[in-house]
Amino acid sequence: MNPIIDLRQAIVNRVQDNSKEQLAEVIEGSVDHDEKALPGLGVLFEMIWKQSSENEQSHLVNAIYQHLHGDTGNAAANPSPS
């Protein structure tokens, strides 16, 4: 058996019956905390990605890109050399 598939399934099984409030608590409790939670967030992101339209995926990529590069769409935030 592939251990990656087992990990994904274990993560899904762990949160599958959670309410919306419980899911929010899991996510909020994982963000900025122990790195052991990162694979779980990755599995949840993968679920979102697979259910998203191309437009939604593009929006997600743009949001991540902007966060990584500090690009807020404001020229004053990242002035180009003249």
Secondary structure, 3 states (H helix, E strand, C coil): CCHHHHHHHHHHHHHCCCCHHHHHHHHHHHCCCCHHHHHHHHHHHHHHHHHCCHHHHHHHHHHHHHHHHCCCCCCCCCCCCC
